[in-house]
């Protein structure tokens, strides 16, 4: 995990049990926007995988070639700027099409 990744509280601090009879768990309202904002997201296209990582300093994108690096250990966006741009546009469009995400984060 990135050292500046957006974090949220531990599980037991995040949850509420509004109906003790049913035992249904839910996320406390005060944390719902934070949890949506803190999610990593990714897109894959052929051999490429782009990961969106929310950090306290902004969004970081990491690109991997899953054919030559199946373990996704070598970030390769600087060697493949056109792939990065294309997948970033697609991933951002998908992320910000979610009304919940659009209300919690500004581009």
C-alpha positions in Angstrom: 0.0 0.0 0.0 1.2 3.5 -0.8 2.5 5.3 2.3 0.2 8.2 1.7 -2.9 6.2 0.7 -6.2 7.6 1.9 -7.1 5.6 5.0 -10.2 5.1 7.0 -10.8 3.8 10.5 -10.7 0.2 11.5 -13.7 -2.0 10.7 -15.2 -2.0 14.2 -15.1 1.8 14.2 -16.7 2.0 10.7 -19.8 -0.1 11.3 -23.1 0.4 13.0 -25.8 -2.1 13.8 -29.0 0.0 13.4 -31.3 -3.0 13.9 -30.0 -5.3 16.6 -32.7 -7.9 16.0 -31.7 -8.5 12.4 -28.0 -7.9 13.0 -27.7 -6.0 9.7 -24.4 -4.1 9.5 -24.0 -0.8 7.8 -21.3 1.8 7.4 -21.6 4.8 9.7 -22.9 7.7 7.7 -20.0 10.0 8.7 -17.6 7.6 6.9 -19.5 6.8 3.7 -17.9 9.5 1.5 -14.4 8.7 2.9 -14.8 5.0 2.0 -15.9 5.8 -1.5 -13.0 8.2 -2.0 -10.4 5.8 -0.5 -11.0 2.9 -2.9 -8.4 1.8 -5.3 -9.8 1.2 -8.8 -8.4 -0.3 -11.9 -9.0 -1.0 -15.6 -7.6 -3.7 -17.8 -7.2 -3.7 -21.6 -5.4 -6.6 -23.2 -2.0 -6.8 -21.6 -2.3 -3.5 -19.7 -3.6 -2.8 -16.2 -3.9 0.7 -14.8 -4.5 1.3 -11.1 -5.9 4.4 -9.6 -4.6 5.0 -6.1 -6.1 7.8 -3.9 -3.5 9.4 -1.7 -3.5 12.4 0.7 -1.4 14.2 -1.9 -3.7 13.4 -4.9 -4.3 10.5 -7.3 -1.5 8.3 -8.4 -1.8 6.1 -11.5 0.3 3.0 -11.9 0.5 1.1 -15.2 1.6 -2.5 -15.6 2.1 -4.9 -18.5 0.6 -8.1 -17.2 2.1 -10.2 -20.0 5.7 -9.3 -19.3 5.1 -8.7 -15.6 2.2 -10.9 -14.3 2.9 -10.0 -10.7 2.6 -6.3 -11.5 5.9 -5.4 -9.8 7.3 -3.0 -12.5 5.4 0.2 -13.0 5.8 1.2 -16.7 3.9 4.4 -17.4 6.9 6.5 -18.3 7.8 4.0 -21.0 4.2 3.8 -22.3 2.7 7.3 -22.1 0.1 6.8 -24.9 -1.2 3.7 -23.1 -1.3 5.6 -19.8 -3.2 8.5 -21.3 -5.7 6.2 -23.1 -6.5 4.1 -20.0 -6.5 7.0 -17.7 -9.2 8.8 -19.7 -11.3 5.6 -19.8 -10.8 4.9 -16.1 -11.5 8.5 -15.0 -14.7 8.5 -17.2 -15.9 5.4 -15.5 -15.0 6.6 -12.0 -16.6 10.0 -12.4 -19.7 8.5 -14.0 -20.6 7.1 -10.6 -22.8 9.8 -8.9 -21.4 8.8 -5.4 -17.9 9.4 -6.6 -18.7 12.6 -8.3 -20.1 14.1 -5.2 -17.2 13.1 -2.9 -14.2 14.0 -5.1 -13.4 16.9 -7.4 -11.3 16.1 -10.4 
